[in-house]
């Protein structure tokens, strides 16, 4: 790795000095560990299962909110109508 790329990575707003970098890193670790547990066909680690279940539920909830806002929101319809009129 060149020095410039390393410095750019280190000084990025979401660099390893911030929680934003490590939170995503650990979430990936949890997801990979969960996939590895699938090969056992039984749930041995209930704590890991519960964390992944909660993460899946909150992720699906946030996704449903985004879909609702983007496709079923009244303000979206008003904006679309206003853009068509102009």
C-alpha positions as semicolon CSV with decimal commas, in nm:
position;residue;x (nm);y (nm);z (nm)
1;X;0,000;0,000;0,000
2;X;0,133;0,341;-0,083
3;X;0,181;0,600;0,187
4;X;-0,075;0,834;0,030
5;X;-0,347;0,568;0,032
6;X;-0,265;0,472;0,390
7;X;-0,281;0,835;0,502
8;X;-0,608;0,888;0,315
9;X;-0,753;0,581;0,486
10;X;-0,625;0,695;0,827
11;X;-0,763;1,049;0,788
12;X;-1,098;0,948;0,638
13;X;-1,409;1,063;0,836
14;X;-1,489;0,695;0,910
15;X;-1,133;0,588;0,984
16;X;-1,019;0,325;1,238
17;X;-1,006;0,599;1,504
18;X;-1,386;0,631;1,504
19;X;-1,673;0,413;1,618
20;X;-1,821;0,424;1,267
21;X;-1,542;0,201;1,136
22;X;-1,544;-0,048;1,423
23;X;-1,922;-0,079;1,450
24;X;-1,946;-0,197;1,091
25;X;-1,645;-0,424;1,133
26;X;-1,798;-0,598;1,434
27;X;-2,140;-0,625;1,268
28;X;-1,976;-0,805;0,975
29;X;-1,799;-1,032;1,222
30;X;-2,128;-1,121;1,388
31;X;-2,291;-1,190;1,052
32;X;-2,004;-1,413;0,938
33;X;-2,012;-1,605;1,266
34;X;-2,386;-1,653;1,226
35;X;-2,343;-1,793;0,874
36;X;-2,075;-2,028;1,005
37;X;-2,323;-2,156;1,265
38;X;-2,571;-2,248;0,990
39;X;-2,352;-2,540;0,891
40;X;-2,419;-2,703;1,230
41;X;-2,800;-2,709;1,168
42;X;-2,855;-2,641;1,536
43;X;-2,831;-2,325;1,738
44;X;-2,562;-2,368;2,000
45;X;-2,500;-2,003;2,071
46;X;-2,833;-1,850;2,174
47;X;-2,671;-1,514;2,249
48;X;-2,538;-1,487;1,894
49;X;-2,872;-1,601;1,755
50;X;-3,061;-1,340;1,958
51;X;-2,827;-1,059;1,847
52;X;-2,864;-1,154;1,482
53;X;-3,239;-1,190;1,519
54;X;-3,261;-0,842;1,670
55;X;-3,034;-0,698;1,399
56;X;-3,246;-0,859;1,127
57;X;-3,570;-0,728;1,277
58;X;-3,442;-0,372;1,318
59;X;-3,290;-0,379;0,968
60;X;-3,616;-0,499;0,815
61;X;-3,808;-0,236;1,011
62;X;-3,579;0,040;0,882
63;X;-3,609;-0,096;0,529
64;X;-3,989;-0,097;0,556
65;X;-3,980;0,265;0,675
66;X;-3,767;0,364;0,377
67;X;-3,993;0,183;0,130
68;X;-4,299;0,340;0,289
69;X;-4,142;0,687;0,268
70;X;-4,017;0,645;-0,089
71;X;-4,319;0,476;-0,246
72;X;-4,624;0,532;-0,027
73;X;-4,568;0,873;0,128
74;X;-4,816;1,151;0,061
75;X;-4,536;1,408;0,037
76;X;-4,374;1,206;-0,242
77;X;-4,696;1,218;-0,440
78;X;-4,727;1,594;-0,387
79;X;-4,367;1,650;-0,497
80;X;-4,417;1,434;-0,805
81;X;-4,734;1,622;-0,897
82;X;-4,562;1,958;-0,848
83;X;-4,271;1,853;-1,068
84;X;-4,507;1,739;-1,345
85;X;-4,695;2,070;-1,338
86;X;-4,382;2,281;-1,379
